[in-house]
Amino acid sequence: NPSLNNFAGSETGTTLTLTPGTYIVDESGPTGYSPSFSSTCFGTVSSGQQISCTVVNDDQAGAPGPSAQPVLTVFKHVVNDNGGSKSASDFTFHVTATNPSLSNFSGSETGTGLTLDAGSYGVSETPATGYTSILSSNCEGTIASDEQRTCTVINNDQQSTLTIFKHVINVNSGALSASNFTITVNASNPSLSNFPGDENGTTITLGAGSFSVNEDAVSGYSAPLSANCSGVIGNGENMSCT
């Protein structure tokens, strides 16, 4: 919900408000000018945070004159803050348009420029397991002759989920319950690292990579662990340990 969705560029800047979350800035303009976006023109903004984005357009040597083909530049940005390891080139774009100079190509952080005929167009990508995908507004629509547009796609690695169940069997006069046991999780950025056991399970989020689940020893009780109480978890993967 930005206060402005579309507006003319200004050398002195244009200020707008938006709700916290992921944002992308792209542009439309005349052909013959290559765009360059600062690193803050995409990402995630939190409540009360102030961010400035700068877009620089440089006139190209030998820039095409009137009646030139439209130009679409596709940028790919990958955010790996949950243990992900993919880069821009691991993602494949598909362009649907009339006579695009490229219809399938690998993503690039610095952008991939292509020409196409004026008219309707659309940009999509092959989904990648464990990554969310957000496309900017200029990734589909109608482009005119002599127009240049940028499309930006952000992929963010998803958090993994681990559910830990605690079961206590009292067949030899034991009297403890699940909550009398303390579970410890070793992992990348676990949402909980120490917590009481729960028969109904405790679900935590964690970054992709190696993890292990253990518990504090309790006299008089043995503690076998199920599969998936240690190992490697991938982005967006869900596992359970008992």
Stockholm file with secondary structure:
# STOCKHOLM 1.0

chainA/1-242         NPSLNNFAGSETGTTLTLTPGTYIVDESGPTGYSPSFSSTCFGTVSSGQQISCTVVNDDQAGAPGPSAQPVLTVFKHVVNDNGGSKSASDFTFHVTATNPSLSNFSGSETGTGLTLDAGSYGVSETPATGYTSILSSNCEGTIASDEQRTCTVINNDQQSTLTIFKHVINVNSGALSASNFTITVNASNPSLSNFPGDENGTTITLGAGSFSVNEDAVSGYSAPLSANCSGVIGNGENMSCT
#=GR chainA/1-242 SS CCSCSSCCCCTTCCCCCCCSEEEECCCEEETTEEEEECGGGEEEECTTCCCCCCEEEEECTTCCCTTCCCEEEEEEEEECCSSCCCCGGGSEEEEESSSCSCSEEECCTTCEEEECCSEEEEEEECCCTTEEEEECGGGEEEECTTEEEEEEEEEEECCEEEEECCCCCCCSSCCCCGGGSEEEEESSSCSCSEEECCTTCEEEEECSEEEEEEECCCTTCCCCCCTTSEEEECTTCEEEEC
#=GC SS_cons         CCSCSSCCCCTTCCCCCCCSEEEECCCEEETTEEEEECGGGEEEECTTCCCCCCEEEEECTTCCCTTCCCEEEEEEEEECCSSCCCCGGGSEEEEESSSCSCSEEECCTTCEEEECCSEEEEEEECCCTTEEEEECGGGEEEECTTEEEEEEEEEEECCEEEEECCCCCCCSSCCCCGGGSEEEEESSSCSCSEEECCTTCEEEEECSEEEEEEECCCTTCCCCCCTTSEEEECTTCEEEEC
//
